[in-house]
Amino acid sequence: MDISDRRQVVTRHGGDVAVVISMAEYRHLRHGGEGFKAFLRSGPDLDLEINRPVLPARPVGLGEGE
């Protein structure tokens, strides 16, 4: 096993806080799967019916004294 294939665990105060991996492993993990957008799109189709009021919005005064 080449040294670049090994993972190193970094600890702080006795607890694991990080892992040092090779660039090849990082690139595989980073680009190995589909993106987050594709993950969300792969979910079930939700047919939501949204009812919105048809009345116009009330007037809002934005100036001084209105």
CHARMM-style PDB file with segment names, atoms N, HN, CA, C and O in Angstrom:
ATOM      1  N   MET     1       0.853  -1.185   0.000  1.00  0.00      PROA
ATOM      2  CA  MET     1       0.000   0.000   0.000  1.00  0.00      PROA
ATOM      3  C   MET     1       0.888   1.235   0.000  1.00  0.00      PROA
ATOM      4  O   MET     1       1.770   1.382   0.846  1.00  0.00      PROA
ATOM      5  N   ASP     2       0.650   2.096  -0.935  1.00  0.00      PROA
ATOM      6  HN  ASP     2      -0.067   1.977  -1.622  1.00  0.00      PROA
ATOM      7  CA  ASP     2       1.386   3.350  -1.031  1.00  0.00      PROA
ATOM      8  C   ASP     2       0.936   4.294   0.081  1.00  0.00      PROA
ATOM      9  O   ASP     2      -0.219   4.245   0.504  1.00  0.00      PROA
ATOM     10  N   ILE     3       1.830   5.146   0.554  1.00  0.00      PROA
ATOM     11  HN  ILE     3       2.769   5.186   0.210  1.00  0.00      PROA
ATOM     12  CA  ILE     3       1.494   6.071   1.647  1.00  0.00      PROA
ATOM     13  C   ILE     3       0.368   7.022   1.248  1.00  0.00      PROA
ATOM     14  O   ILE     3      -0.382   7.480   2.111  1.00  0.00      PROA
ATOM     15  N   SER     4       0.233   7.329  -0.056  1.00  0.00      PROA
ATOM     16  HN  SER     4       0.842   6.957  -0.757  1.00  0.00      PROA
ATOM     17  CA  SER     4      -0.836   8.233  -0.492  1.00  0.00      PROA
ATOM     18  C   SER     4      -2.212   7.580  -0.409  1.00  0.00      PROA
ATOM     19  O   SER     4      -3.228   8.269  -0.498  1.00  0.00      PROA
ATOM     20  N   ASP     5      -2.257   6.231  -0.235  1.00  0.00      PROA
ATOM     21  HN  ASP     5      -1.432   5.671  -0.162  1.00  0.00      PROA
ATOM     22  CA  ASP     5      -3.535   5.535  -0.117  1.00  0.00      PROA
ATOM     23  C   ASP     5      -4.028   5.454   1.321  1.00  0.00      PROA
ATOM     24  O   ASP     5      -5.145   4.990   1.553  1.00  0.00      PROA
ATOM     25  N   ARG     6      -3.249   5.884   2.274  1.00  0.00      PROA
ATOM     26  HN  ARG     6      -2.342   6.261   2.086  1.00  0.00      PROA
ATOM     27  CA  ARG     6      -3.639   5.777   3.683  1.00  0.00      PROA
ATOM     28  C   ARG     6      -4.380   7.018   4.141  1.00  0.00      PROA
ATOM     29  O   ARG     6      -4.139   8.127   3.665  1.00  0.00      PROA
ATOM     30  N   ARG     7      -5.278   6.801   5.071  1.00  0.00      PROA
ATOM     31  HN  ARG     7      -5.474   5.900   5.458  1.00  0.00      PROA
ATOM     32  CA  ARG     7      -6.006   7.917   5.677  1.00  0.00      PROA
ATOM     33  C   ARG     7      -5.410   8.189   7.047  1.00  0.00      PROA
ATOM     34  O   ARG     7      -5.053   7.263   7.775  1.00  0.00      PROA
ATOM     35  N   GLN     8      -5.306   9.456   7.389  1.00  0.00      PROA
ATOM     36  HN  GLN     8      -5.596  10.208   6.797  1.00  0.00      PROA
ATOM     37  CA  GLN     8      -4.790   9.860   8.688  1.00  0.00      PROA
ATOM     38  C   GLN     8      -5.904  10.544   9.466  1.00  0.00      PROA
ATOM     39  O   GLN     8      -6.540  11.471   8.965  1.00  0.00      PROA
ATOM     40  N   VAL     9      -6.140  10.085  10.695  1.00  0.00      PROA
ATOM     41  HN  VAL     9      -5.624   9.332  11.103  1.00  0.00      PROA
ATOM     42  CA  VAL     9      -7.158  10.685  11.560  1.00  0.00      PROA
ATOM     43  C   VAL     9      -6.487  11.753  12.412  1.00  0.00      PROA
ATOM     44  O   VAL     9      -5.449  11.508  13.027  1.00  0.00      PROA
ATOM     45  N   VAL    10      -7.085  12.931  12.444  1.00  0.00      PROA
ATOM     46  HN  VAL    10      -7.928  13.130  11.944  1.00  0.00      PROA
ATOM     47  CA  VAL    10      -6.584  14.044  13.239  1.00  0.00      PROA
ATOM     48  C   VAL    10      -7.452  14.130  14.485  1.00  0.00      PROA
ATOM     49  O   VAL    10      -8.680  14.140  14.399  1.00  0.00      PROA
ATOM     50  N   THR    11      -6.804  14.192  15.647  1.00  0.00      PROA
ATOM     51  HN  THR    11      -5.807  14.184  15.718  1.00  0.00      PROA
ATOM     52  CA  THR    11      -7.550  14.273  16.898  1.00  0.00      PROA
ATOM     53  C   THR    11      -7.240  15.578  17.612  1.00  0.00      PROA
ATOM     54  O   THR    11      -6.179  16.176  17.430  1.00  0.00      PROA
ATOM     55  N   ARG    12      -8.197  16.003  18.433  1.00  0.00      PROA
ATOM     56  HN  ARG    12      -9.059  15.517  18.581  1.00  0.00      PROA
ATOM     57  CA  ARG    12      -8.014  17.180  19.281  1.00  0.00      PROA
ATOM     58  C   ARG    12      -8.594  16.828  20.635  1.00  0.00      PROA
ATOM     59  O   ARG    12      -9.770  16.480  20.747  1.00  0.00      PROA
ATOM     60  N   HSD    13      -7.773  16.921  21.654  1.00  0.00      PROA
ATOM     61  HN  HSD    13      -6.818  17.204  21.563  1.00  0.00      PROA
ATOM     62  CA  HSD    13      -8.184  16.604  23.020  1.00  0.00      PROA
ATOM     63  C   HSD    13      -8.791  15.203  23.108  1.00  0.00      PROA
ATOM     64  O   HSD    13      -9.767  14.983  23.825  1.00  0.00      PROA
ATOM     65  N   GLY    14      -8.207  14.270  22.377  1.00  0.00      PROA
ATOM     66  HN  GLY    14      -7.414  14.449  21.794  1.00  0.00      PROA
ATOM     67  CA  GLY    14      -8.634  12.882  22.438  1.00  0.00      PROA
ATOM     68  C   GLY    14      -9.813  12.518  21.555  1.00  0.00      PROA
ATOM     69  O   GLY    14     -10.210  11.353  21.527  1.00  0.00      PROA
ATOM     70  N   GLY    15     -10.389  13.476  20.828  1.00  0.00      PROA
ATOM     71  HN  GLY    15     -10.067  14.423  20.851  1.00  0.00      PROA
ATOM     72  CA  GLY    15     -11.530  13.193  19.956  1.00  0.00      PROA
ATOM     73  C   GLY    15     -11.176  13.368  18.493  1.00  0.00      PROA
ATOM     74  O   GLY    15     -10.393  14.250  18.138  1.00  0.00      PROA
ATOM     75  N   ASP    16     -11.751  12.529  17.643  1.00  0.00      PROA
ATOM     76  HN  ASP    16     -12.387  11.812  17.932  1.00  0.00      PROA
ATOM     77  CA  ASP    16     -11.525  12.635  16.205  1.00  0.00      PROA
ATOM     78  C   ASP    16     -12.176  13.901  15.678  1.00  0.00      PROA
ATOM     79  O   ASP    16     -13.350  14.149  15.954  1.00  0.00      PROA
ATOM     80  N   VAL    17     -11.431  14.719  14.914  1.00  0.00      PROA
ATOM     81  HN  VAL    17     -10.477  14.518  14.689  1.00  0.00      PROA
ATOM     82  CA  VAL    17     -11.981  15.959  14.370  1.00  0.00      PROA
ATOM     83  C   VAL    17     -11.859  16.055  12.844  1.00  0.00      PROA
ATOM     84  O   VAL    17     -12.579  16.837  12.223  1.00  0.00      PROA
ATOM     85  N   ALA    18     -10.975  15.285  12.238  1.00  0.00      PROA
ATOM     86  HN  ALA    18     -10.390  14.649  12.742  1.00  0.00      PROA
ATOM     87  CA  ALA    18     -10.783  15.378  10.790  1.00  0.00      PROA
ATOM     88  C   ALA    18     -10.082  14.135  10.284  1.00  0.00      PROA
ATOM     89  O   ALA    18      -9.512  13.359  11.052  1.00  0.00      PROA
ATOM     90  N   VAL    19     -10.138  13.964   8.969  1.00  0.00      PROA
ATOM     91  HN  VAL    19     -10.601  14.594   8.346  1.00  0.00      PROA
ATOM     92  CA  VAL    19      -9.431  12.864   8.313  1.00  0.00      PROA
ATOM     93  C   VAL    19      -8.671  13.454   7.135  1.00  0.00      PROA
ATOM     94  O   VAL    19      -9.232  14.209   6.341  1.00  0.00      PROA
ATOM     95  N   VAL    20      -7.408  13.114   7.024  1.00  0.00      PROA
ATOM     96  HN  VAL    20      -6.952  12.501   7.669  1.00  0.00      PROA
ATOM     97  CA  VAL    20      -6.581  13.536   5.892  1.00  0.00      PROA
ATOM     98  C   VAL    20      -6.554  12.365   4.915  1.00  0.00      PROA
ATOM     99  O   VAL    20      -6.161  11.251   5.262  1.00  0.00      PROA
ATOM    100  N   ILE    21      -6.985  12.648   3.681  1.00  0.00      PROA
ATOM    101  HN  ILE    21      -7.304  13.553   3.400  1.00  0.00      PROA
ATOM    102  CA  ILE    21      -7.025  11.607   2.653  1.00  0.00      PROA
ATOM    103  C   ILE    21      -6.263  12.090   1.427  1.00  0.00      PROA
ATOM    104  O   ILE    21      -5.934  13.270   1.303  1.00  0.00      PROA
ATOM    105  N   SER    22      -5.993  11.166   0.537  1.00  0.00      PROA
ATOM    106  HN  SER    22      -6.261  10.208   0.638  1.00  0.00      PROA
ATOM    107  CA  SER    22      -5.278  11.526  -0.692  1.00  0.00      PROA
ATOM    108  C   SER    22      -6.183  12.357  -1.595  1.00  0.00      PROA
ATOM    109  O   SER    22      -7.408  12.309  -1.474  1.00  0.00      PROA
ATOM    110  N   MET    23      -5.576  13.113  -2.496  1.00  0.00      PROA
ATOM    111  HN  MET    23      -4.582  13.152  -2.594  1.00  0.00      PROA
ATOM    112  CA  MET    23      -6.344  13.912  -3.455  1.00  0.00      PROA
ATOM    113  C   MET    23      -7.198  13.011  -4.343  1.00  0.00      PROA
ATOM    114  O   MET    23      -8.317  13.377  -4.701  1.00  0.00      PROA
ATOM    115  N   ALA    24      -6.686  11.854  -4.696  1.00  0.00      PROA
ATOM    116  HN  ALA    24      -5.776  11.557  -4.406  1.00  0.00      PROA
ATOM    117  CA  ALA    24      -7.458  10.932  -5.535  1.00  0.00      PROA
ATOM    118  C   ALA    24      -8.721  10.491  -4.812  1.00  0.00      PROA
ATOM    119  O   ALA    24      -9.794  10.442  -5.414  1.00  0.00      PROA
ATOM    120  N   GLU    25      -8.608  10.171  -3.534  1.00  0.00      PROA
ATOM    121  HN  GLU    25      -7.737  10.210  -3.045  1.00  0.00      PROA
ATOM    122  CA  GLU    25      -9.777   9.762  -2.739  1.00  0.00      PROA
ATOM    123  C   GLU    25     -10.749  10.929  -2.591  1.00  0.00      PROA
ATOM    124  O   GLU    25     -11.962  10.749  -2.704  1.00  0.00      PROA
ATOM    125  N   TYR    26     -10.219  12.122  -2.339  1.00  0.00      PROA
ATOM    126  HN  TYR    26      -9.234  12.268  -2.248  1.00  0.00      PROA
ATOM    127  CA  TYR    26     -11.064  13.312  -2.208  1.00  0.00      PROA
ATOM    128  C   TYR    26     -11.833  13.567  -3.494  1.00  0.00      PROA
ATOM    129  O   TYR    26     -13.040  13.803  -3.459  1.00  0.00      PROA
ATOM    130  N   ARG    27     -11.147  13.521  -4.627  1.00  0.00      PROA
ATOM    131  HN  ARG    27     -10.166  13.329  -4.655  1.00  0.00      PROA
ATOM    132  CA  ARG    27     -11.806  13.771  -5.910  1.00  0.00      PROA
ATOM    133  C   ARG    27     -12.882  12.721  -6.182  1.00  0.00      PROA
ATOM    134  O   ARG    27     -13.947  13.042  -6.709  1.00  0.00      PROA
ATOM    135  N   HSD    28     -12.605  11.479  -5.825  1.00  0.00      PROA
ATOM    136  HN  HSD    28     -11.739  11.218  -5.397  1.00  0.00      PROA
ATOM    137  CA  HSD    28     -13.592  10.417  -6.002  1.00  0.00      PROA
ATOM    138  C   HSD    28     -14.826  10.688  -5.143  1.00  0.00      PROA
ATOM    139  O   HSD    28     -15.953  10.550  -5.618  1.00  0.00      PROA
ATOM    140  N   LEU    29     -14.622  11.069  -3.891  1.00  0.00      PROA
ATOM    141  HN  LEU    29     -13.706  11.182  -3.505  1.00  0.00      PROA
ATOM    142  CA  LEU    29     -15.739  11.347  -2.999  1.00  0.00      PROA
ATOM    143  C   LEU    29     -16.503  12.595  -3.428  1.00  0.00      PROA
ATOM    144  O   LEU    29     -17.730  12.639  -3.336  1.00  0.00      PROA
ATOM    145  N   ARG    30     -15.791  13.587  -3.888  1.00  0.00      PROA
ATOM    146  HN  ARG    30     -14.794  13.551  -3.963  1.00  0.00      PROA
ATOM    147  CA  ARG    30     -16.415  14.868  -4.245  1.00  0.00      PROA
ATOM    148  C   ARG    30     -17.230  14.773  -5.528  1.00  0.00      PROA
ATOM    149  O   ARG    30     -18.316  15.346  -5.615  1.00  0.00      PROA
ATOM    150  N   HSD    31     -16.722  14.061  -6.514  1.00  0.00      PROA
ATOM    151  HN  HSD    31     -15.840  13.595  -6.443  1.00  0.00      PROA
ATOM    152  CA  HSD    31     -17.373  14.013  -7.817  1.00  0.00      PROA
ATOM    153  C   HSD    31     -17.888  12.624  -8.161  1.00  0.00      PROA
ATOM    154  O   HSD    31     -18.324  12.392  -9.289  1.00  0.00      PROA
ATOM    155  N   GLY    32     -17.847  11.724  -7.238  1.00  0.00      PROA
ATOM    156  HN  GLY    32     -17.494  11.912  -6.322  1.00  0.00      PROA
ATOM    157  CA  GLY    32     -18.232  10.341  -7.517  1.00  0.00      PROA
ATOM    158  C   GLY    32     -19.708  10.142  -7.743  1.00  0.00      PROA
ATOM    159  O   GLY    32     -20.093   9.268  -8.520  1.00  0.00      PROA
ATOM    160  N   GLY    33     -20.549  10.921  -7.092  1.00  0.00      PROA
ATOM    161  HN  GLY    33     -20.236  11.631  -6.461  1.00  0.00      PROA
ATOM    162  CA  GLY    33     -21.985  10.722  -7.208  1.00  0.00      PROA
ATOM    163  C   GLY    33     -22.661  11.863  -7.927  1.00  0.00      PROA
ATOM    164  O   GLY    33     -22.018  12.771  -8.454  1.00  0.00      PROA
ATOM    165  N   GLU    34     -23.966  11.790  -7.934  1.00  0.00      PROA
ATOM    166  HN  GLU    34     -24.488  11.053  -7.506  1.00  0.00      PROA
ATOM    167  CA  GLU    34     -24.736  12.852  -8.554  1.00  0.00      PROA
ATOM    168  C   GLU    34     -24.727  14.081  -7.660  1.00  0.00      PROA
ATOM    169  O   GLU    34     -24.460  13.982  -6.462  1.00  0.00      PROA
ATOM    170  N   GLY    35     -25.011  15.214  -8.229  1.00  0.00      PROA
ATOM    171  HN  GLY    35     -25.227  15.295  -9.202  1.00  0.00      PROA
ATOM    172  CA  GLY    35     -25.061  16.449  -7.469  1.00  0.00      PROA
ATOM    173  C   GLY    35     -26.299  16.527  -6.590  1.00  0.00      PROA
ATOM    174  O   GLY    35     -27.198  15.691  -6.685  1.00  0.00      PROA
ATOM    175  N   PHE    36     -26.335  17.535  -5.738  1.00  0.00      PROA
ATOM    176  HN  PHE    36     -25.605  18.214  -5.661  1.00  0.00      PROA
ATOM    177  CA  PHE    36     -27.435  17.707  -4.802  1.00  0.00      PROA
ATOM    178  C   PHE    36     -28.744  17.970  -5.534  1.00  0.00      PROA
ATOM    179  O   PHE    36     -29.797  17.485  -5.122  1.00  0.00      PROA
ATOM    180  N   LYS    37     -28.680  18.740  -6.623  1.00  0.00      PROA
ATOM    181  HN  LYS    37     -27.824  19.135  -6.958  1.00  0.00      PROA
ATOM    182  CA  LYS    37     -29.894  19.024  -7.395  1.00  0.00      PROA
ATOM    183  C   LYS    37     -30.479  17.728  -7.961  1.00  0.00      PROA
ATOM    184  O   LYS    37     -31.692  17.522  -7.913  1.00  0.00      PROA
ATOM    185  N   ALA    38     -29.637  16.874  -8.487  1.00  0.00      PROA
ATOM    186  HN  ALA    38     -28.652  17.043  -8.526  1.00  0.00      PROA
ATOM    187  CA  ALA    38     -30.105  15.593  -9.021  1.00  0.00      PROA
ATOM    188  C   ALA    38     -30.700  14.733  -7.912  1.00  0.00      PROA
ATOM    189  O   ALA    38     -31.686  14.029  -8.131  1.00  0.00      PROA
ATOM    190  N   PHE    39     -30.111  14.787  -6.735  1.00  0.00      PROA
ATOM    191  HN  PHE    39     -29.310  15.359  -6.557  1.00  0.00      PROA
ATOM    192  CA  PHE    39     -30.640  14.041  -5.590  1.00  0.00      PROA
ATOM    193  C   PHE    39     -32.055  14.511  -5.253  1.00  0.00      PROA
ATOM    194  O   PHE    39     -32.946  13.690  -5.036  1.00  0.00      PROA
ATOM    195  N   LEU    40     -32.263  15.831  -5.209  1.00  0.00      PROA
ATOM    196  HN  LEU    40     -31.539  16.498  -5.386  1.00  0.00      PROA
ATOM    197  CA  LEU    40     -33.590  16.361  -4.898  1.00  0.00      PROA
ATOM    198  C   LEU    40     -34.604  16.004  -5.982  1.00  0.00      PROA
ATOM    199  O   LEU    40     -35.751  15.672  -5.682  1.00  0.00      PROA
ATOM    200  N   ARG    41     -34.182  16.073  -7.225  1.00  0.00      PROA
ATOM    201  HN  ARG    41     -33.250  16.342  -7.469  1.00  0.00      PROA
ATOM    202  CA  ARG    41     -35.088  15.745  -8.324  1.00  0.00      PROA
ATOM    203  C   ARG    41     -35.447  14.267  -8.365  1.00  0.00      PROA
ATOM    204  O   ARG    41     -36.469  13.905  -8.949  1.00  0.00      PROA
ATOM    205  N   SER    42     -34.646  13.415  -7.769  1.00  0.00      PROA
ATOM    206  HN  SER    42     -33.816  13.709  -7.296  1.00  0.00      PROA
ATOM    207  CA  SER    42     -34.918  11.979  -7.795  1.00  0.00      PROA
ATOM    208  C   SER    42     -35.990  11.579  -6.787  1.00  0.00      PROA
ATOM    209  O   SER    42     -36.410  10.422  -6.762  1.00  0.00      PROA
ATOM    210  N   GLY    43     -36.437  12.511  -5.961  1.00  0.00      PROA
ATOM    211  HN  GLY    43     -36.097  13.451  -5.981  1.00  0.00      PROA
ATOM    212  CA  GLY    43     -37.462  12.218  -4.966  1.00  0.00      PROA
ATOM    213  C   GLY    43     -38.821  12.017  -5.605  1.00  0.00      PROA
ATOM    214  O   GLY    43     -38.971  12.169  -6.817  1.00  0.00      PROA
ATOM    215  N   PRO    44     -39.815  11.675  -4.791  1.00  0.00      PROA
ATOM    216  CA  PRO    44     -41.155  11.425  -5.332  1.00  0.00      PROA
ATOM    217  C   PRO    44     -41.789  12.715  -5.850  1.00  0.00      PROA
ATOM    218  O   PRO    44     -41.524  13.804  -5.341  1.00  0.00      PROA
ATOM    219  N   ASP    45     -42.634  12.568  -6.873  1.00  0.00      PROA
ATOM    220  HN  ASP    45     -42.850  11.683  -7.287  1.00  0.00      PROA
ATOM    221  CA  ASP    45     -43.362  13.714  -7.410  1.00  0.00      PROA
ATOM    222  C   ASP    45     -44.467  14.096  -6.439  1.00  0.00      PROA
ATOM    223  O   ASP    45     -45.283  13.255  -6.061  1.00  0.00      PROA
ATOM    224  N   LEU    46     -44.496  15.345  -6.040  1.00  0.00      PROA
ATOM    225  HN  LEU    46     -43.833  16.027  -6.348  1.00  0.00      PROA
ATOM    226  CA  LEU    46     -45.533  15.830  -5.149  1.00  0.00      PROA
ATOM    227  C   LEU    46     -46.466  16.718  -5.959  1.00  0.00      PROA
ATOM    228  O   LEU    46     -46.032  17.692  -6.573  1.00  0.00      PROA
ATOM    229  N   ASP    47     -47.733  16.380  -5.956  1.00  0.00      PROA
ATOM    230  HN  ASP    47     -48.085  15.588  -5.456  1.00  0.00      PROA
ATOM    231  CA  ASP    47     -48.721  17.167  -6.673  1.00  0.00      PROA
ATOM    232  C   ASP    47     -49.404  18.075  -5.661  1.00  0.00      PROA
ATOM    233  O   ASP    47     -50.395  17.692  -5.039  1.00  0.00      PROA
ATOM    234  N   LEU    48     -48.871  19.273  -5.503  1.00  0.00      PROA
ATOM    235  HN  LEU    48     -48.065  19.583  -6.008  1.00  0.00      PROA
ATOM    236  CA  LEU    48     -49.400  20.209  -4.523  1.00  0.00      PROA
ATOM    237  C   LEU    48     -50.384  21.155  -5.185  1.00  0.00      PROA
ATOM    238  O   LEU    48     -50.109  21.714  -6.246  1.00  0.00      PROA
ATOM    239  N   GLU    49     -51.524  21.327  -4.555  1.00  0.00      PROA
ATOM    240  HN  GLU    49     -51.748  20.873  -3.693  1.00  0.00      PROA
ATOM    241  CA  GLU    49     -52.507  22.287  -5.032  1.00  0.00      PROA
ATOM    242  C   GLU    49     -52.448  23.499  -4.115  1.00  0.00      PROA
ATOM    243  O   GLU    49     -52.751  23.408  -2.925  1.00  0.00      PROA
ATOM    244  N   ILE    50     -52.057  24.626  -4.678  1.00  0.00      PROA
ATOM    245  HN  ILE    50     -51.811  24.700  -5.645  1.00  0.00      PROA
ATOM    246  CA  ILE    50     -51.898  25.846  -3.884  1.00  0.00      PROA
ATOM    247  C   ILE    50     -52.998  26.822  -4.282  1.00  0.00      PROA
ATOM    248  O   ILE    50     -53.123  27.195  -5.448  1.00  0.00      PROA
ATOM    249  N   ASN    51     -53.780  27.223  -3.313  1.00  0.00      PROA
ATOM    250  HN  ASN    51     -53.679  26.921  -2.365  1.00  0.00      PROA
ATOM    251  CA  ASN    51     -54.854  28.192  -3.540  1.00  0.00      PROA
ATOM    252  C   ASN    51     -54.394  29.560  -3.073  1.00  0.00      PROA
ATOM    253  O   ASN    51     -53.994  29.736  -1.922  1.00  0.00      PROA
ATOM    254  N   ARG    52     -54.456  30.522  -3.975  1.00  0.00      PROA
ATOM    255  HN  ARG    52     -54.780  30.379  -4.910  1.00  0.00      PROA
ATOM    256  CA  ARG    52     -54.046  31.885  -3.646  1.00  0.00      PROA
ATOM    257  C   ARG    52     -55.248  32.805  -3.774  1.00  0.00      PROA
ATOM    258  O   ARG    52     -56.107  32.597  -4.631  1.00  0.00      PROA
ATOM    259  N   PRO    53     -55.310  33.825  -2.922  1.00  0.00      PROA
ATOM    260  CA  PRO    53     -56.425  34.766  -3.042  1.00  0.00      PROA
ATOM    261  C   PRO    53     -56.341  35.537  -4.361  1.00  0.00      PROA
ATOM    262  O   PRO    53     -55.253  35.861  -4.837  1.00  0.00      PROA
ATOM    263  N   VAL    54     -57.509  35.825  -4.941  1.00  0.00      PROA
ATOM    264  HN  VAL    54     -58.393  35.563  -4.555  1.00  0.00      PROA
ATOM    265  CA  VAL    54     -57.541  36.550  -6.209  1.00  0.00      PROA
ATOM    266  C   VAL    54     -57.721  38.046  -5.992  1.00  0.00      PROA
ATOM    267  O   VAL    54     -57.647  38.819  -6.947  1.00  0.00      PROA
ATOM    268  N   LEU    55     -57.955  38.465  -4.755  1.00  0.00      PROA
ATOM    269  HN  LEU    55     -58.015  37.837  -3.979  1.00  0.00      PROA
ATOM    270  CA  LEU    55     -58.130  39.880  -4.450  1.00  0.00      PROA
ATOM    271  C   LEU    55     -56.796  40.611  -4.571  1.00  0.00      PROA
ATOM    272  O   LEU    55     -55.753  40.045  -4.244  1.00  0.00      PROA
ATOM    273  N   PRO    56     -56.816  41.861  -5.035  1.00  0.00      PROA
ATOM    274  CA  PRO    56     -55.558  42.619  -5.106  1.00  0.00      PROA
ATOM    275  C   PRO    56     -55.038  42.924  -3.698  1.00  0.00      PROA
ATOM    276  O   PRO    56     -55.801  42.958  -2.733  1.00  0.00      PROA
ATOM    277  N   ALA    57     -53.756  43.139  -3.607  1.00  0.00      PROA
ATOM    278  HN  ALA    57     -53.136  43.112  -4.391  1.00  0.00      PROA
ATOM    279  CA  ALA    57     -53.146  43.455  -2.307  1.00  0.00      PROA
ATOM    280  C   ALA    57     -53.610  44.832  -1.852  1.00  0.00      PROA
ATOM    281  O   ALA    57     -53.929  45.695  -2.670  1.00  0.00      PROA
ATOM    282  N   ARG    58     -53.643  45.024  -0.545  1.00  0.00      PROA
ATOM    283  HN  ARG    58     -53.384  44.323   0.119  1.00  0.00      PROA
ATOM    284  CA  ARG    58     -54.070  46.320  -0.007  1.00  0.00      PROA
ATOM    285  C   ARG    58     -52.981  47.347  -0.266  1.00  0.00      PROA
ATOM    286  O   ARG    58     -51.803  46.990  -0.303  1.00  0.00      PROA
ATOM    287  N   PRO    59     -53.345  48.624  -0.447  1.00  0.00      PROA
ATOM    288  CA  PRO    59     -52.338  49.672  -0.659  1.00  0.00      PROA
ATOM    289  C   PRO    59     -51.512  49.912   0.598  1.00  0.00      PROA
ATOM    290  O   PRO    59     -52.031  49.878   1.713  1.00  0.00      PROA
ATOM    291  N   VAL    60     -50.245  50.149   0.404  1.00  0.00      PROA
ATOM    292  HN  VAL    60     -49.824  50.176  -0.502  1.00  0.00      PROA
ATOM    293  CA  VAL    60     -49.327  50.390   1.514  1.00  0.00      PROA
ATOM    294  C   VAL    60     -48.645  51.726   1.270  1.00  0.00      PROA
ATOM    295  O   VAL    60     -48.074  51.954   0.204  1.00  0.00      PROA
ATOM    296  N   GLY    61     -48.707  52.617   2.271  1.00  0.00      PROA
ATOM    297  HN  GLY    61     -49.171  52.432   3.137  1.00  0.00      PROA
ATOM    298  CA  GLY    61     -48.038  53.904   2.153  1.00  0.00      PROA
ATOM    299  C   GLY    61     -46.553  53.787   2.462  1.00  0.00      PROA
ATOM    300  O   GLY    61     -46.170  53.240   3.496  1.00  0.00      PROA
ATOM    301  N   LEU    62     -45.731  54.294   1.579  1.00  0.00      PROA
ATOM    302  HN  LEU    62     -46.043  54.739   0.739  1.00  0.00      PROA
ATOM    303  CA  LEU    62     -44.293  54.191   1.762  1.00  0.00      PROA
ATOM    304  C   LEU    62     -43.643  55.546   2.062  1.00  0.00      PROA
ATOM    305  O   LEU    62     -42.472  55.605   2.437  1.00  0.00      PROA
ATOM    306  N   GLY    63     -44.396  56.619   1.899  1.00  0.00      PROA
ATOM    307  HN  GLY    63     -45.347  56.572   1.595  1.00  0.00      PROA
ATOM    308  CA  GLY    63     -43.828  57.930   2.119  1.00  0.00      PROA
ATOM    309  C   GLY    63     -44.225  58.487   3.495  1.00  0.00      PROA
ATOM    310  O   GLY    63     -45.058  57.912   4.196  1.00  0.00      PROA
ATOM    311  N   GLU    64     -43.626  59.586   3.851  1.00  0.00      PROA
ATOM    312  HN  GLU    64     -42.949  60.052   3.281  1.00  0.00      PROA
ATOM    313  CA  GLU    64     -43.923  60.236   5.120  1.00  0.00      PROA
ATOM    314  C   GLU    64     -45.320  60.830   5.087  1.00  0.00      PROA
ATOM    315  O   GLU    64     -45.698  61.447   4.091  1.00  0.00      PROA
ATOM    316  N   GLY    65     -46.100  60.658   6.156  1.00  0.00      PROA
ATOM    317  HN  GLY    65     -45.793  60.157   6.965  1.00  0.00      PROA
ATOM    318  CA  GLY    65     -47.430  61.240   6.248  1.00  0.00      PROA
ATOM    319  C   GLY    65     -48.500  60.474   5.484  1.00  0.00      PROA
ATOM    320  O   GLY    65     -49.640  60.935   5.425  1.00  0.00      PROA
ATOM    321  N   GLU    66     -48.185  59.342   4.905  1.00  0.00      PROA
ATOM    322  HN  GLU    66     -47.259  58.968   4.953  1.00  0.00      PROA
ATOM    323  CA  GLU    66     -49.206  58.570   4.187  1.00  0.00      PROA
ATOM    324  C   GLU    66     -49.844  57.559   5.097  1.00  0.00      PROA
ATOM    325  OT1 GLU    66     -50.727  56.815   4.670  1.00  0.00      PROA
TER     326      GLU     66
END
